[in-house]
Each structure stands twice: as C-alpha cells, then as structure tokens.
Amino acid sequence: MKKTYVIGLDFGTDSARALLVDAVSGKELDTEVVLYPRWNQGLYSDFSIAQFRHHPQDYIEVLEQVVKAVTDRHPECKEMVAAISVDTTASTPCLTDKTGTPLAMLDKYKDNPNAMFVIWKDHTSQKESDEINALLKTQPINYACFTGNHYSPECFWTKVLHLLRSDKQLAEDAWSVIEACDFIPNILTGNQDASKVVVGHCIAGAKWMWSDVWGGYPPESFFEALDPILLPIRRHLSTDTRYCTEIAGHLSEEWADRLGLPAGIPVGTGNIDSHSGAIGAGITDGTLVMNLGTSACFMSVMPKEVMGTRIVDGIFGQVDGSILKGEVGFESGLSAFGDGFAWFRRLMSWPLEKLIAPQNKELAEEAVDNLLIKLAEDAEKLNITIDSPLATDWLNGRRSPYPDNTLTASFTSIDLSTKAPELYYALVESTCFATKRVVDHLVDNDIVVDKLVGIGGIPRKSPFVMQMLADTLGRELNISACKQAGAMGSVIHASVIAGLYPNIPEAQKVLCRPIERTYIPVPKHTELLARRYKRYISLGTFTENEQEKNY
C-alpha cells in the first residue's frame, strides 16, 4: 500500500496546528489547532519589559495532541503517513544541556523563564543588540549584511547572550542552544546529542549570522570580543545545516508509539513559520506573500542570478535558498500587527473585566469577543479627513525598513471629541501605512512585487483591515483560500522529503489553494490615504527623533 499522506505541523505564537493531507490528490483530510496551555494562562511573560517565553512542555504536549487528533479521526490513514515536517516562530531559542534537552525541562529550572524558549517578539535583549551592532561596525566582514545591516533583539545571538548574562547558574549548566524549529524534529527523531542537532538552513541564515560567504558562523574571535561567555556555546553548536527539503532524521520508536504513526518515517528539517507560509501560499518570482497574524511577515523571492551579490539594506533577512532553492529569499514586515489590535482590545476591555465580569462573566466575555468587530463596523462609517486622528504603529518597535525595537507608538490629533472608533481607525491605518513603507522600500531596491497574497488569521477575519490595506497600497490584494498556510508549507516540504514530488514548485502545483477573495482599491480612499500617508511619515520622523534624544 503506497504511502501518500503527510502531516504538516505549524507552531505559532499562541497555538500549534496539524494538517493531514493526501499529498497526491491534494485533498485536505483534517486539521487541529490547540492553544499552548501555560502561554495562554499568561505564565512566564511580562509585557512591561517585553518578555515573552514559551515553556518547552507546551510544545511537547500540544505536539502530541494535534497529531493524535487528526490521525485518530482518520485511523485508516495512520499506516499510510509518509512524512512529517515542521515550522515554528523564529528566532525562538532555548538553552539546553549536553543531550539537547531544554533546561526548563529539568526540575531545578522548570519555572525559570530564562530556561525556556525566548520567542521571536521578546525584546529583553535590546542592550545586547546594541552591543552586537556596535561590534559589527569594527569587523573586517559585515556579519549582519544578510539581516539588513542590523542585528535585532528578535535574532538569535542577542537572546542567547542576554540569557547567559541573566543567570550565572544557568550559564554554567547551559551546554548549547536549540531553536524551536530544530527542537521539534530533534525530539521526534530521538537525537540526544546537542552537537548533532540538525539546524535548518533557513533559521541559520536568517537569524544566526550563518553564511557560506564567511564559512558558517562568525569566527570565535568575534564572540570573544563580544563576551567570552558565548564561546562554549559557539563551540558546541552543530554545524549540520540542511534545507527544508532535506530529511532531519526518522521518527523514533518512542514518538511513533506516542503519535500512533509508523516508526522510521522521514521527519523534515525545521523551518521558520513565515517562510513556510510563503511556500503554502504558492510563492514564486514577483509574488509578495503577506503573513498577517500577531506580527506581519512579508516574504518575497528573486532569482539568484538576478540578485548576484547585491545586498538590500534595511530589511530583516536576505538568504540564498531560505524559501526556494536557487532563489534569494527576502523577509521584512512589522513587529506588531494583530498584536496591536489585541492591545487596543485589552485597553478597551478594562471596564468590562473590572466592572462587568465580576457580576456577569459570560456577558463580559461576549462583549470582549465582539469588541473589535463593532469597532470596525463603526470605523468604516467614519468621515475621515486629512486632520483626523493619526498614529504610528510601533507598539513593539519597528522591524523594517531599518529595524529599531526601541521605538514606541504615538497618536496625534486627539481632542475631547475623539471617539474609540476613530482611534481604532488610526491604529489600523498605521499598520497599513507601515506596510506601504515596506513594500515601497522593496520596490525602490528593485525587488519585483507584481502580486500580493495575504495569509494568516487577520485576512480571514477582518475585511475592514484588508480593504484599507488594498486602498493604502493602491494594489489588488489577493487572499489565499488556504486556512493554514504555514502548515500547508510544512505539508509541501513533507511531500518532497517523502519523494512524492521532485521539488517545491511541482508540489505547489497540486497542494496550494486558489485565491478565494480579492480586495480592489477604491480610488477616492487611495487618494485620501496618500495624503494622510505624508502626515504619517512626518509623525514617524518626529517621534523617532524625539525618542532618539532620550534613548
């Protein structure tokens, strides 16, 4: 009996999902989404200092739940599963012992946030980011040239250095570090040697300052100059980097038993969720895939022979083969997209939680659930003018162009008559304006953007946001019919490593979903937004200059 089913796993910020697909027919059989239990209780995170941590046990528990859910509902498929592939958020590293076990899985560190996975949006390592960027300017080689000539606190080495400095005992016990996207394949394949972890080419090139140009990682002398505390970690890191179309290993007997799947099936090399989403959305030359969730990640590709050795300044990542082999992959975006709307909902929900919930919890929860829907309805009816309230979007800093995570958001043109829908409109508009800045920056640097494709939660939930985005960009915005584009990208990778397709483009022809909706820009809205965009740029310049004085 030929094995034709594959499972794609996608580990996001709030939850993980599994997608079971017949990779030959393209039929999606089932999907399951499970929230991380500890994360969704608010454990181990602190908004006031931009600390956001995932407990490794959340990943392990949810991994088992999502896979078993889809296979238990289709027991006839279990023996025909041909491969599994995984993507996660990034950079999301965790300190480990010599076996590759995250330190938070040891009793002595089970409640220590610094022993957990430091997720992508954690900015506690801003100081370390500043140090690294200062050191980079003194180096004979620009090790940040493929991260926009800047190394962000959202990247690997800033987080690792911060963790090692934060806890002396932790630093003594840490033998290595593992990324979330490498951790899942590592446990599935049963590897217990941190030095033999398979590292994804995508994560290494996009977040680790790893490149063939300078022979892998930066030399030990770079890390010694930064802080010698990094040297043991640098020496213990695996040098085994592989593309996502390559096998990381085979499903161990233990995890085959836990998941109810055949032992020995191939497990793909891990990938970054936004890159995987681009694959799942059918990315090709000229297509900008806009992954719009808690943050916004914009992915595009250009043929390597066209790019040559040219570097695009100010973006977030530029890596040969990070998305498609033979293509240069580009990553840019916003550090807060849906997170910004979630902040506004929390702000507006304060009286509901404090005054209504103690008396009627069900009513309060219903009101909170419908808050953004009602705000969007009323915001659409506003008579917006050039002088209406305006905002910048930097609620979690700026990712691109020109990353700066010290920046904070601002609102202006507020008076005693300002209403909540006007502030919500300004907030949504600010994310659209920020997106325009990114798209314009790519185009100005000769990155071809002929087609826009939206994926993620917000394109499916908020027509208001999507229409404003199309109006702001003055371009058609296509929404993919794929509900789980990240997981579909992992499905595509799994189908290739299973030998069902020779490469990603061939698999995409069968597995990618069509466009289900297209937003057409409204000329009169585009004209007004173009005028307000100029005010946004001015407000951003003012805000940035004032904050720079105080930083």
C-alpha positions as CSV (number, residue, x, y, z in Angstrom):
1,M,0.0,0.0,0.0
2,K,1.6,3.3,-1.2
3,K,2.0,5.9,1.5
4,T,0.6,9.2,0.2
5,Y,-0.5,11.1,3.3
6,V,1.7,13.7,5.0
7,I,1.4,15.8,8.1
8,G,2.4,19.4,8.3
9,L,3.0,21.0,11.7
10,D,2.9,24.7,12.4
11,F,3.9,26.1,15.8
12,G,2.8,29.7,16.1
13,T,2.8,32.3,18.9
14,D,-0.4,31.3,20.6
15,S,-1.1,27.8,19.3
16,A,0.1,24.9,17.2
17,R,-1.7,23.1,14.4
18,A,-1.5,19.9,12.4
19,L,-2.7,19.4,8.8
20,L,-3.3,16.0,7.4
21,V,-3.2,15.9,3.6
22,D,-3.3,13.3,0.8
23,A,-0.3,14.7,-1.0
24,V,-1.0,13.0,-4.3
25,S,-4.6,14.1,-4.7
26,G,-4.2,17.4,-2.8
27,K,-7.2,16.6,-0.5
28,E,-7.0,18.1,3.0
29,L,-8.4,15.5,5.3
30,D,-8.3,17.2,8.6
31,T,-6.7,19.9,10.8
32,E,-6.4,20.5,14.5
33,V,-5.4,23.6,16.4
34,V,-4.5,23.6,20.2
35,L,-3.6,26.6,22.3
36,Y,-0.4,26.4,24.4
37,P,-1.8,25.9,28.0
38,R,0.9,27.8,30.0
39,W,1.3,30.6,27.5
40,N,-2.4,31.2,27.3
41,Q,-2.6,31.5,31.1
42,G,-0.1,34.4,30.8
43,L,2.7,32.5,32.5
44,Y,6.4,33.4,32.2
45,S,5.7,36.6,30.2
46,D,5.9,40.3,31.2
47,F,4.5,42.9,28.8
48,S,6.2,45.7,30.8
49,I,9.7,44.6,29.8
50,A,8.8,42.9,26.5
51,Q,9.5,39.4,28.0
52,F,7.7,36.6,26.2
53,R,8.6,32.9,26.9
54,H,7.2,29.5,25.8
55,H,7.7,26.6,28.1
56,P,9.1,23.6,26.2
57,Q,6.4,21.4,27.8
58,D,3.8,23.4,26.0
59,Y,5.3,22.4,22.7
60,I,5.6,18.7,23.7
61,E,2.0,18.4,25.0
62,V,0.5,20.3,22.1
63,L,2.6,18.3,19.5
64,E,1.1,15.1,20.8
65,Q,-2.5,16.5,20.9
66,V,-2.6,18.0,17.4
67,V,-1.1,15.0,15.7
68,K,-3.2,12.4,17.5
69,A,-6.4,14.4,16.9
70,V,-6.1,14.3,13.1
71,T,-4.9,10.7,12.9
72,D,-7.3,9.3,15.5
73,R,-10.2,10.8,13.4
74,H,-8.7,9.0,10.3
75,P,-7.3,5.7,11.7
76,E,-7.3,4.3,8.2
77,C,-4.6,6.8,7.2
78,K,-2.1,6.1,10.0
79,E,-0.1,3.4,8.3
80,M,0.0,5.5,5.0
81,V,1.6,8.6,6.5
82,A,4.8,9.1,4.5
83,A,6.5,12.0,6.3
84,I,6.2,14.9,8.8
85,S,7.6,18.4,8.5
86,V,7.6,21.3,11.0
87,D,7.8,25.1,11.2
88,T,7.8,27.4,14.2
89,T,8.3,31.0,15.1
90,A,11.8,32.4,15.0
91,S,14.2,33.3,16.4
92,T,12.9,31.3,19.3
93,P,16.0,29.8,21.1
94,C,16.4,27.9,24.3
95,L,19.4,26.9,26.4
96,T,20.0,23.1,26.6
97,D,22.2,20.6,28.4
98,K,24.5,18.3,26.5
99,T,21.7,16.0,25.4
100,G,19.9,18.9,23.7
101,T,17.2,18.9,26.5
102,P,15.9,22.4,27.2
103,L,16.9,23.5,30.7
104,A,13.3,24.3,31.7
105,M,12.6,20.5,31.5
106,L,15.0,20.0,34.4
107,D,13.3,20.3,37.8
108,K,15.7,23.0,39.1
109,Y,14.7,25.3,36.2
110,K,11.1,24.3,35.5
111,D,9.7,27.7,36.5
112,N,12.7,29.8,35.3
113,P,11.7,31.9,32.3
114,N,15.4,32.2,31.3
115,A,15.5,28.4,30.8
116,M,12.6,28.5,28.4
117,F,12.2,29.3,24.7
118,V,12.6,33.1,24.1
119,I,10.0,33.7,21.4
120,W,10.5,36.0,18.4
121,K,8.8,39.1,19.9
122,D,10.8,39.1,23.2
123,H,12.9,42.3,23.2
124,T,14.6,41.9,26.6
125,S,17.9,41.7,24.8
126,Q,17.9,45.2,23.4
127,K,21.1,46.1,25.3
128,E,22.8,43.1,23.8
129,S,21.5,44.0,20.3
130,D,23.1,47.5,20.7
131,E,26.4,45.9,21.7
132,I,26.4,43.5,18.8
133,N,25.7,46.2,16.3
134,A,28.5,48.4,17.7
135,L,30.9,45.5,17.4
136,L,29.8,44.7,13.9
137,K,30.9,48.1,12.8
138,T,34.5,47.2,13.8
139,Q,34.7,43.9,11.9
140,P,36.6,43.3,8.7
141,I,33.5,41.3,7.5
142,N,29.9,42.6,7.8
143,Y,28.3,39.6,9.5
144,A,24.9,41.5,9.5
145,C,24.8,42.1,5.8
146,F,22.1,39.4,5.3
147,T,19.9,40.9,8.1
148,G,19.6,44.3,6.7
149,N,22.9,45.6,8.1
150,H,21.4,45.4,11.6
151,Y,21.1,42.7,14.2
152,S,17.9,42.8,16.1
153,P,16.8,41.7,19.6
154,E,14.5,39.4,17.7
155,C,17.5,37.5,16.4
156,F,19.4,34.5,17.9
157,W,22.7,35.8,19.4
158,T,21.2,38.8,21.2
159,K,18.8,36.5,23.0
160,V,21.4,33.9,23.8
161,L,23.8,36.5,25.3
162,H,21.0,38.0,27.4
163,L,20.1,34.6,28.8
164,L,23.7,33.7,29.7
165,R,24.2,37.1,31.4
166,S,20.9,36.9,33.3
167,D,21.6,33.9,35.5
168,K,25.1,32.7,36.5
169,Q,24.0,29.2,37.4
170,L,22.0,28.8,34.2
171,A,25.1,29.9,32.2
172,E,27.2,27.2,34.0
173,D,24.6,24.5,33.2
174,A,24.0,25.6,29.6
175,W,25.9,23.4,27.1
176,S,24.3,24.5,23.9
177,V,21.2,26.3,22.4
178,I,18.4,25.0,20.2
179,E,15.8,26.8,18.1
180,A,12.2,25.8,18.4
181,C,12.1,24.8,14.7
182,D,15.0,22.4,15.3
183,F,13.8,21.2,18.7
184,I,10.6,19.6,17.3
185,P,12.4,17.5,14.7
186,N,15.1,16.7,17.2
187,I,12.8,15.1,19.7
188,L,10.7,13.4,17.0
189,T,13.9,11.7,15.7
190,G,15.2,10.8,19.2
191,N,18.5,12.6,19.0
192,Q,20.1,13.1,22.4
193,D,23.4,14.8,21.4
194,A,23.2,18.6,21.2
195,S,26.2,18.7,18.9
196,K,24.4,16.6,16.3
197,V,21.2,18.6,16.1
198,V,20.2,19.3,12.5
199,V,20.0,23.0,12.1
200,G,17.7,24.4,9.4
201,H,19.4,26.4,6.7
202,C,16.6,28.9,6.9
203,I,17.0,29.7,10.6
204,A,20.8,29.7,10.5
205,G,20.9,32.1,7.6
206,A,18.1,34.4,8.6
207,K,18.7,34.7,12.4
208,W,22.1,33.2,13.3
209,M,24.6,35.3,11.2
210,W,25.4,32.0,9.4
211,S,26.6,32.1,5.8
212,D,28.7,30.2,3.3
213,V,30.2,33.6,2.4
214,W,32.3,33.5,5.6
215,G,32.3,29.8,6.2
216,G,29.4,29.3,8.6
217,Y,29.2,31.1,11.9
218,P,31.3,34.2,12.6
219,P,34.7,33.2,14.0
220,E,35.3,32.6,17.7
221,S,37.3,35.9,17.8
222,F,34.1,37.8,17.1
223,F,32.3,36.1,20.0
224,E,35.3,36.5,22.3
225,A,35.3,40.3,21.6
226,L,31.6,40.4,22.3
227,D,31.6,38.4,25.5
228,P,33.7,35.2,26.2
229,I,30.6,33.8,28.0
230,L,29.4,32.8,24.4
231,L,32.5,30.8,23.5
232,P,31.4,27.4,24.9
233,I,28.0,27.7,23.2
234,R,29.6,28.7,19.9
235,R,32.0,25.7,20.1
236,H,29.2,23.3,20.9
237,L,26.7,24.4,18.2
238,S,26.0,21.9,15.5
239,T,27.4,22.6,12.0
240,D,25.0,20.3,10.3
241,T,22.7,22.8,8.4
242,R,20.2,21.4,5.9
243,Y,17.5,22.7,3.6
244,C,13.8,22.1,4.5
245,T,13.6,19.8,1.5
246,E,16.1,17.5,3.3
247,I,15.5,14.9,6.0
248,A,16.4,15.7,9.6
249,G,16.0,12.1,10.6
250,H,13.4,9.4,11.1
251,L,10.5,9.1,13.5
252,S,11.8,7.3,16.7
253,E,10.1,4.2,18.2
254,E,9.1,6.3,21.2
255,W,7.4,9.1,19.3
256,A,5.9,6.6,16.8
257,D,4.2,4.9,19.7
258,R,3.1,8.3,21.2
259,L,1.6,9.5,18.0
260,G,0.3,6.2,16.6
261,L,2.4,6.5,13.4
262,P,4.8,4.2,11.7
263,A,8.3,4.3,13.1
264,G,11.0,5.3,10.7
265,I,9.1,7.7,8.5
266,P,11.2,10.7,7.5
267,V,11.0,13.9,9.5
268,G,11.8,17.1,7.7
269,T,14.3,19.7,8.7
270,G,12.6,22.5,10.6
271,N,11.6,25.8,9.0
272,I,10.5,29.4,10.1
273,D,6.8,29.8,10.1
274,S,6.6,32.8,7.8
275,H,8.9,31.2,5.3
276,S,6.7,28.0,5.4
277,G,3.6,30.2,5.0
278,A,5.1,31.7,1.8
279,I,5.5,28.2,0.4
280,G,2.0,27.2,1.4
281,A,0.6,30.3,-0.3
282,G,2.4,29.4,-3.6
283,I,5.2,32.0,-3.6
284,T,7.0,32.5,-6.8
285,D,9.0,35.3,-8.5
286,G,7.1,38.6,-8.3
287,T,4.7,37.5,-5.5
288,L,4.8,39.1,-2.1
289,V,3.2,36.8,0.5
290,M,1.9,38.8,3.4
291,N,1.6,36.7,6.5
292,L,-0.7,38.8,8.7
293,G,-1.0,37.5,12.3
294,T,0.4,38.7,15.6
295,S,3.1,40.3,13.6
296,A,3.4,40.9,9.8
297,C,6.0,38.9,7.8
298,F,6.3,39.8,4.2
299,M,8.1,37.2,2.1
300,S,9.4,37.5,-1.5
301,V,12.0,35.8,-3.7
302,M,14.3,36.8,-6.6
303,P,16.4,34.6,-8.8
304,K,19.9,34.3,-7.5
305,E,21.4,35.1,-10.9
306,V,19.4,38.4,-11.0
307,M,20.4,39.4,-7.5
308,G,24.1,38.5,-7.8
309,T,26.0,39.8,-4.8
310,R,23.7,42.8,-4.3
311,I,22.6,43.4,-0.7
312,V,19.3,45.2,0.2
313,D,19.9,47.5,3.2
314,G,17.3,47.9,5.9
315,I,15.2,44.7,5.5
316,F,15.0,41.9,8.1
317,G,16.5,39.0,6.1
318,Q,18.1,38.1,2.8
319,V,19.2,34.5,2.5
320,D,20.0,32.3,-0.6
321,G,17.7,29.3,-0.6
322,S,15.8,30.2,2.6
323,I,12.4,29.8,0.8
324,L,13.1,28.3,-2.6
325,K,16.4,26.7,-3.8
326,G,18.0,28.9,-6.5
327,E,16.2,32.0,-5.2
328,V,17.2,34.7,-2.8
329,G,14.6,34.9,-0.1
330,F,13.6,38.2,1.5
331,E,11.9,38.8,4.8
332,S,10.5,42.1,6.0
333,G,7.5,43.2,8.0
334,L,6.1,44.7,11.2
335,S,6.9,43.6,14.8
336,A,3.2,44.2,15.7
337,F,0.2,43.7,13.5
338,G,-2.6,41.7,15.2
339,D,-0.7,42.3,18.5
340,G,-1.5,46.0,18.1
341,F,-5.3,45.3,17.7
342,A,-5.1,42.9,20.6
343,W,-3.5,45.7,22.7
344,F,-6.4,48.0,21.8
345,R,-9.0,45.4,22.7
346,R,-7.3,44.9,26.1
347,L,-7.3,48.6,26.7
348,M,-11.0,49.0,25.8
349,S,-11.9,45.9,27.8
350,W,-10.7,47.2,31.1
351,P,-14.1,48.3,32.4
352,L,-15.7,45.1,31.2
353,E,-13.2,43.0,33.1
354,K,-13.2,45.1,36.2
355,L,-16.8,46.1,36.5
356,I,-19.0,43.7,34.5
357,A,-17.1,40.4,34.7
358,P,-17.4,40.1,38.5
359,Q,-21.2,40.3,38.1
360,N,-21.7,38.6,34.8
361,K,-18.6,36.8,33.3
362,E,-20.5,35.4,30.3
363,L,-21.7,38.9,29.3
364,A,-18.3,40.4,29.7
365,E,-16.6,37.7,27.6
366,E,-19.2,38.1,24.9
367,A,-18.6,41.9,24.8
368,V,-14.8,41.4,24.6
369,D,-15.2,38.9,21.8
370,N,-17.3,41.3,19.7
371,L,-15.4,44.5,20.6
372,L,-13.1,44.7,17.5
373,I,-16.0,43.6,15.2
374,K,-18.1,46.5,16.4
375,L,-15.2,49.0,16.3
376,A,-14.5,48.0,12.7
377,E,-18.2,48.4,11.8
378,D,-18.3,52.0,13.2
379,A,-14.8,52.9,11.9
380,E,-16.0,52.0,8.4
381,K,-18.7,54.7,8.7
382,L,-16.4,57.5,9.8
383,N,-16.0,60.6,7.7
384,I,-12.2,60.6,7.7
385,T,-10.4,63.8,6.7
386,I,-6.8,64.8,6.4
387,D,-6.9,66.1,10.0
388,S,-8.5,63.0,11.7
389,P,-6.5,61.3,14.5
390,L,-3.3,59.7,13.3
391,A,-1.0,57.0,14.7
392,T,2.3,55.3,14.3
393,D,2.4,51.5,14.6
394,W,5.5,50.9,16.7
395,L,3.8,49.2,19.6
396,N,6.6,46.6,19.6
397,G,9.2,48.6,17.8
398,R,9.9,48.6,14.1
399,R,11.0,45.5,12.2
400,S,11.5,47.1,8.7
401,P,12.6,49.1,6.9
402,Y,15.6,49.8,9.2
403,P,14.8,47.8,12.4
404,D,14.7,49.7,15.6
405,N,13.0,48.0,18.5
406,T,13.4,50.9,20.9
407,L,10.7,52.9,19.1
408,T,7.3,53.2,20.6
409,A,3.9,54.2,19.1
410,S,2.3,57.6,19.0
411,F,-1.1,59.1,18.5
412,T,-1.9,62.7,17.4
413,S,-4.8,65.0,16.6
414,I,-6.8,63.8,19.5
415,D,-9.2,66.1,21.3
416,L,-12.2,66.0,23.6
417,S,-14.5,64.9,20.7
418,T,-12.3,61.9,19.7
419,K,-14.2,58.6,19.9
420,A,-12.9,55.0,20.2
421,P,-13.7,54.0,16.6
422,E,-11.5,57.0,15.4
423,L,-8.6,55.7,17.5
424,Y,-9.1,52.2,16.1
425,Y,-9.2,53.5,12.6
426,A,-5.9,55.3,13.2
427,L,-4.3,52.2,14.6
428,V,-5.4,50.0,11.7
429,E,-4.4,52.8,9.2
430,S,-0.9,52.9,10.9
431,T,-0.3,49.3,10.2
432,C,-1.4,49.8,6.6
433,F,1.0,52.8,6.3
434,A,3.8,50.8,7.8
435,T,3.1,48.1,5.2
436,K,3.3,50.6,2.4
437,R,6.7,51.7,3.7
438,V,8.0,48.2,3.5
439,V,6.5,47.5,0.0
440,D,7.9,50.8,-1.3
441,H,11.3,50.0,0.2
442,L,11.4,46.6,-1.6
443,V,10.3,48.2,-4.9
444,D,12.8,51.0,-4.6
445,N,15.5,48.4,-4.2
446,D,14.4,46.6,-7.4
447,I,12.7,43.7,-5.7
448,V,9.8,42.8,-8.1
449,V,6.4,42.9,-6.5
450,D,3.7,42.2,-9.1
451,K,1.2,40.3,-6.9
452,L,0.2,40.5,-3.2
453,V,-1.2,37.4,-1.4
454,G,-2.5,37.6,2.1
455,I,-2.4,34.7,4.5
456,G,-2.9,34.2,8.3
457,G,-5.7,34.9,10.7
458,I,-6.4,38.6,10.0
459,P,-7.1,38.3,6.3
460,R,-9.8,35.7,7.1
461,K,-11.3,37.6,10.0
462,S,-11.1,41.3,9.1
463,P,-12.4,42.6,5.8
464,F,-12.1,46.2,7.2
465,V,-8.3,45.8,7.7
466,M,-7.8,44.1,4.3
467,Q,-9.8,46.7,2.3
468,M,-7.8,49.5,4.0
469,L,-4.6,47.7,3.1
470,A,-5.6,47.5,-0.5
471,D,-6.7,51.1,-0.6
472,T,-3.4,52.2,1.1
473,L,-1.2,50.3,-1.3
474,G,-3.3,51.1,-4.3
475,R,-2.9,47.5,-5.4
476,E,-5.2,44.4,-5.6
477,L,-4.8,42.3,-2.5
478,N,-5.5,38.5,-3.0
479,I,-6.5,36.3,-0.1
480,S,-5.4,32.7,-0.2
481,A,-8.1,30.0,0.3
482,C,-5.7,28.1,2.4
483,K,-6.7,28.4,6.1
484,Q,-3.4,27.1,7.4
485,A,-0.8,28.3,5.0
486,G,2.1,27.7,7.4
487,A,1.1,24.1,8.0
488,M,0.5,23.7,4.2
489,G,4.1,24.9,3.7
490,S,5.2,22.1,6.0
491,V,2.9,19.7,4.1
492,I,4.7,20.6,0.9
493,H,8.1,20.1,2.4
494,A,7.0,16.8,3.8
495,S,5.7,15.7,0.4
496,V,9.1,16.5,-1.1
497,I,11.2,14.6,1.5
498,A,8.8,11.7,1.1
499,G,9.7,11.5,-2.6
500,L,6.2,12.3,-3.8
501,Y,7.4,15.4,-5.7
502,P,10.9,16.3,-7.0
503,N,10.8,19.8,-5.7
504,I,8.7,22.5,-4.1
505,P,7.3,24.1,-7.3
506,E,6.0,20.8,-8.5
507,A,4.4,20.1,-5.1
508,Q,2.9,23.6,-5.0
509,K,1.0,22.9,-8.3
510,V,-1.0,20.3,-6.6
511,L,-1.2,21.4,-3.0
512,C,-1.5,25.1,-3.0
513,R,-5.0,26.6,-2.8
514,P,-6.5,29.2,-5.2
515,I,-7.3,32.8,-4.3
516,E,-10.7,33.0,-2.6
517,R,-11.1,36.8,-2.5
518,T,-9.6,39.8,-4.0
519,Y,-9.8,43.3,-2.5
520,I,-9.8,46.1,-5.1
521,P,-8.6,49.5,-4.1
522,V,-11.2,52.3,-4.0
523,P,-9.7,55.3,-5.8
524,K,-11.2,58.0,-3.6
525,H,-9.9,56.2,-0.5
526,T,-6.5,55.7,-2.0
527,E,-6.3,59.4,-2.8
528,L,-7.1,60.5,0.8
529,L,-4.8,57.8,2.3
530,A,-2.0,59.0,0.1
531,R,-2.4,62.5,1.7
532,R,-2.6,61.1,5.2
533,Y,0.4,58.9,4.5
534,K,2.6,62.0,4.1
535,R,1.4,63.1,7.6
536,Y,2.2,59.6,8.9
537,I,5.8,59.9,7.6
538,S,6.2,63.3,9.3
539,L,4.8,62.0,12.6
540,G,7.1,59.0,12.4
541,T,10.1,61.2,11.8
542,F,9.1,63.5,14.7
543,T,8.5,60.5,17.0
544,E,11.8,58.8,16.1
545,N,13.8,62.0,16.5
546,E,12.3,62.8,19.9
547,Q,12.8,59.2,21.2
548,E,16.4,59.2,19.9
549,K,17.1,62.2,22.1
550,N,16.0,60.3,25.2
551,Y,17.4,56.8,24.4
